[in-house]
Amino acid sequence: MTSTSARSSRCPEPSIEAIHREEWGRLLSLLVARTRRLDLAEDALAEAFARAAERWPATGVPANPGGWLSTTAHRQVVGRLRAEATAGRKAPLLAIRPGWEAPDDPEDELADDRLHLILLCCHPALPRESRSALALRLVVGTPTEQIARLFLVPTPTMAARLTRAKKKIAVAGIPLAAPVADELRWRLDEVCRTIYLAFTAGYTPSEGADLLRADLAGDAVRLAAVLRDAVPEAPQVRALLALLLPQHARRDARVRDGRLVTLAGQARSLWHAEEIEAGAALLATLDPGAGYAEELRLQALVAAEHGRAGRPEDTDWAVIAERYAALEARTGSAIVRLNRAVAVAEVDGPRAGLALLAEVDGPLRDHHRFAAVCGELAARAGDHELAAASFRAALARCANDVERAHLHRRLAAVTGSGGSE
């Protein structure tokens, strides 16, 4: 089957990409509910988008593109099912909870069923390491390669993990269904993790020409708002939205003329003040707690601290360092240690930050952002040899074009080369 990305080049990309962002998750949820074949539904929907990319430039985008895609994908699945029947093969059907039915007419207005699909992906019968990854793939359509980089594993490992999880859903009889209150609460932590990872995939893409995908990050914020409306009293849900809103509010200031702009250099007039205020209002409703809700609250407190600083020099880095220390004590996360090192360097100097980084072990040491932070702190400490070595290591591991250009400029600055290497 020809891939969607290969065949979409003949169609105006913004049109296809916008429809993919808006419709993928709910179209897949509808198609799975109608056919009960998750494996076939995903392939069929990808093929439907590929056909749209071929035909719509000549025929125009239909009045109801979602209905067109749903019908085309459903016909693909029906054809595959008939072929299987002829060959005498049978595959397990996805369970559907009684009383929850998909619309009979795909031309009807499509409801936003992405939350149902997230709950399916986050079922406790699935391995923990597969749940968030599967939801990113199915609900948001995040490429497997990007998911693998988010989880710091090789792409073949992630591909195999996703395949096993999809098979487990059918074999174990995990149902697709409208949220049930108790079920939703049982799985809220995993659902929140999934949405946060989807946001991360857009906010800090690991590869490609864009520093950020505001559209993808915005999808995650909207999904978090849907979840908040479903369970407004859940502290982890409010904390999640309180964290995402101020982070997303900085999107227009992070790139200038195609160049990465660090937090200190961002034009704060470009920050979306209403989103920062909405996040702060949510945060004010949260008391110190436990579990993942408290982890999210601590991160939201950091984001709020940045949001309330009218100028870079107004940032209370000591408070931020304390929040990260509390978060690291709870999680033991190397990523948190990396962020804490940046904050500590602002308070106690770059060598104090480097000392914290020296204690980091595990996969993060091979990530380009670890090397980039080491390079920045070494440069500030006057150790240009370590800074240059760190920036070169970051460049060797970085696949994002905008970040690579920034790293080349930083390398040139510490080597005095006057250009990229």
N, C-alpha and C positions, 0 to 999 in steps of 0.2 A: 504494500500500500504506500503510495506517495505521501510524504509527510505534509502536514498543513503548512509548516513554515516554508517548505520548498515551493509549494504551489500558490502561496498567497502573494507572491511578488508581483503578480499581474493585476492585483486588486489594490485600490488605494489603501495603504496600510492603516491610516487612522480609523477608517470606517470598520475594517475587519477587526482591528485590535480593540476598538471601543466596544463592538458587539461581543467579542470574545470575553472581555472583562465583565460586561454587564450580564451576559447570559450563560456563561459556561457552567457555573455551579448549579443554578436552578434548572437549566436544561438537562444536565446529567442526572440530577435528582428525579426529575419527572420521567426521564427515559428509563432509569433503573426501576422506578416504581411500576411502570407500565410493562416492562419486559422481564424484570427480576433476574437480569443477567448483567452484573456489574462489569465483567470482563468484556463482553460484546458492546455494552453501552458506551464505554469510554472510547473504544476504537471507532465505533460508528459515529460518534459525535465529532471526533477529530476528522473523519472522512467527510462529514457534512460541511464542516468549516472549509475543508479543502475544495469541495465542489463549489461552495459559495465564492471562494476566491477566484475560481476559474470562470464562473458564469456571471456574477453580478457586475463586473466591469462592462459587459456587453448588454445585459438585460436591465440593469439598475437594481438597487437594493429593494426588495419587496416591502410592501406596506407593513407586514408583520414578520420581520426577519427571524424572530424567535420561533414563530410557528413554522416557518419554512424550514429552519434548521431541525426543529423537533420532528417534523414529518419525514424529512430526508433521512435523518439518523434512525428513526423507527423502521423505515423500510429496509435500511441496511441490516438492522438486527433481525428483522423477520426473515430476510433472505438467508442470513447465516443460520438461523434456527431451522429453516427448511432444509438447508444443506446438511446440517447435523442429523436431522431426522432421517433423511435419505441414506446417510452413511451409517445410521444405526448408533450414533454416538449420543450420549446424554451427559450433561453437566449439571451440578447442583444449582437449584434456583435460589435466589435471594429471598429470605423470608420477609413478608410484609405483615405488620400487625393488623389484625382484623379491625375494621372500622376506619382505616386510613386508606383512602383510595386516591389515585392520581386522576386528574381530569381526563375524561374520555376524548375530548376534542382538543388536539394540540394547538388549534388556532385560538382557543380561549386565552384570556389574559393569564400569564404565567405568574403564579405566586412565588415569593422568595422562599424557597425551600432549602437554602444552603445550610441553615442551622440543623435541619434533619440529617443532612449528609454529614455534617461535622459529628453529630452524635453517633452516627453509624461508625465513623472512622475512629472515634474515641471510646469505643466499647471496651470494657475491662477484659474481655476474652482475648483481645488482641495484645501482642507484646507491647510493652510501654514504648520501646524505641521505634515502633512502627506507627503509632497512633497519629502523632502530630504530622509526621512526614506524609502519611497517606492522605490526611485531610488537606494538606497543602497541595498535593498533586491533584486530588479530585475536586475540591471545592474551589480553589483559586486557579488551578491549571498551571501551577509553578513547575517549570521544567525539572526533570529528575536530576540533571547535573547541578542545578542551583540548590536543590534540596540537599544533595550530597555535601556541597560545600558548607551549607548552614550547619550540618551535623558533623562536619569534619571527618567524613568517611569517603572512600573511593566511590566513584559513580557506579561501577558494577555491583558493589556491595549494597548500595541504596536501591538500585533497580531490582535486585533479588529480594530485598526486604519488602519492597512495595508489592511485588508479585506474590510473595507468600502471604502477605496480609490480605490481599484481595481474595485469594483462594480460601483463606481461613474464614472470611465473612460468610461465604456461601456454604462451606462445609459445616460450620458451627451453627448455622441458622440464625445469625445475628440480624435482627429485623431493622428495616427502614421504616420510620414512623414519625408522626408528629411528636414534639417533645411532651413527655409526661413529667409532671412536676418533680416527683421523687427521683426519677431517672436522671433528669437534667441536673439536679443538685448533686447526685452521686458523681457525675462526670464533669462538674464545672471546672475543676482545676485543669483537666486535660483540654477542655474546650478553650479555656483562657490561654493556655500555653500554645495551642494551635493558632489562635488569632494573633498572638504576639509574634510567633514565628513568621506568619504571613506578613505582618507589618515589617518585620526585620528584612524579609526578602525584598520588599520594595524600598525600604528606607536605606539599606546598605547593600545594593546588589553586588555580588561577588565578581561578576564579569560583565563584559559588554561595553557599550559606548556611553552609558548613562551612569552618573554618580548615584542617582536615586530614581526610582519609579514611583512618582507621587500618586499615580493612578492605582498601583497595586497597594501601596501603603494606605491610600484613601479607602480602598475596598475593605481592608482590615479594620480601619476605624469605624466604617459603617456597620460592619459585621459585629463589632464590639457594642455599638449602639443598639443593634437589634437584640443582642443578648441581654443588655441592660434593661431594655423594655420588657423582655420575657421574665427576667428575675431581678427586679430593681432592688430588692433587699439584700442580695448576695454581695458580701464585702469584696470578694475577689473580682467580681464583675465591675463594680464601681471603681476599684483600684486600677483595673486594667485600662478602663476608659480614661481615668484621671492621668494615667501614665502616657497613653498614646496621644491624647489631644495636644499637650504642650510640645511633644516631640514633633508631631506632624505640623505644628504651627510654624516651624522654622524652615519648611521646605523651600520657600521661594528665595531664601537668603543663602542657601548652601552652595549654590553655583553662580558664578558671575563670568559672563563671556566665555562659557565653557570650562572655566577653571574652578577647582575645589576651593571653597572658602572655609577656613577653620572657624570654630565657634567664636574665637576672640575677634576675628575680622568681619563677622557677619553684620550687615546693616539691620539693626534691630527694628527699624521702621518697617521692614518687610515681613517681620513676624506677624502672624495672625493673632492679634490681641484677644479677639473674642474667643478663640479656641483655648488660649492660655487661661483666660478667666473661667471658662467652662470647666477646664480640668481642675483648677484651684477650688472651684465651688464643690465639685465632687469629692476632692481630697479632704475638704473640711468636714465632710459627713463621716469620715472614717476614723475609728479609734484604733490604737495599737492592737494587733491580734496575733494570730498564729498561722502556721502553714504557708501555703502559696499566697494567700491573701496578704499576709504581712510582707512577703518578699516583694510583691507588686507595689504595696503601699510605700515601702522604703525607696524603691526606684522612682515612684511618682513624686516623692518628696524631693529627690535630686532634680528631677525634671522641673518641678515647680520652683526650686531655688534658682535654676538658670533662667526660668521664665520671668521671675520678678526682678532680675538685675537689669536695670535700664542701660547700663554700660558694662563692658567687660570687667572693669576694675571694681564694680559694685558686687561682683559675685562673691559669696561667702564660701570660699573653698574649704575652710576648716569644717563648716557644717557638712558640706558635701563629703569630705573625707570621713567624717564620723558616720554618715549614712552608709557609705560603702563598707566601712569596717563592720558595722552591724549586719549588713547584708552578707558579707563574706563569712562572718561567724556562723550565719544560718545555713549557708549554701556550700561553702568550700569551693566556690566557683572560680576557676582561673580567669574567666572573662571579668568577673567582678574585681579580682585582684588587679587586672590590667587597668580598669577604670579608677580603682582606688589609687594606684601608683601615680596616675596623672594628677589626681586631686592632691595627694601628698606632696608631689613635686611643686605644686603651686604654693603650698603652705611652708614646707621645710626645705625646699630646694631640689634641683633635679637629681642629685646623687641619692637623696632619700628615696625618690621614686625608683631609681635604678636598683637600689638595694632590695626593694619589694619585688621587682621583676626578676631578680636573680634567683628568687625562691620558687618561681613558677616552673612546674614540670608538666609533662604530658603533651597532647597534640597541639595545644595552643602555641607552643614554642615554634611550631612549623607554619604558623599562620602569618600572613603578610602584615596584619595590623599589629601583632606583637613586635615584629621587627621594626615597623615604622615608629611605634611609640619609643622603643629603645633608641632609635636614631634621633628622634626629636630631643629626648632627655639628654642623650650623650652630647648632642650639639650644644645644648644650653649649658652643659657642664664644662664645655671647652674641650672635650675629648673627640676631636674631629676624626681620628682614626677609627674609633668604635662607631661613631655616627655614620661614616662612609660605608663601613662594612655592614652595618645594620640596614641602611637604605638599599644597598645592593642586594642583600638578602630579601628585603621586602619586594623589590622589583622582580626578583626571580620567582616569587610566589604569587604575585598580584596579576589578576586577569582583567581588572577594570580599567578602561582606558583613561578615565579622568583621574583616578588615583595614581596610575602609572605616570602620567604627565606631572602630577604634583610631586611624586617621589623623585623623578628626574630633576626637577627644579631644586628640591632640597639637597639632593646629592651634589649637584653642581655648586650649590652655595657652600657646602662644607669642604669640597675639594678644590674650589677656586677655579674650576674648569670653564666656567662661563657658559656652559651648555649641557645638554643631556649626554649621558654615556650609553 
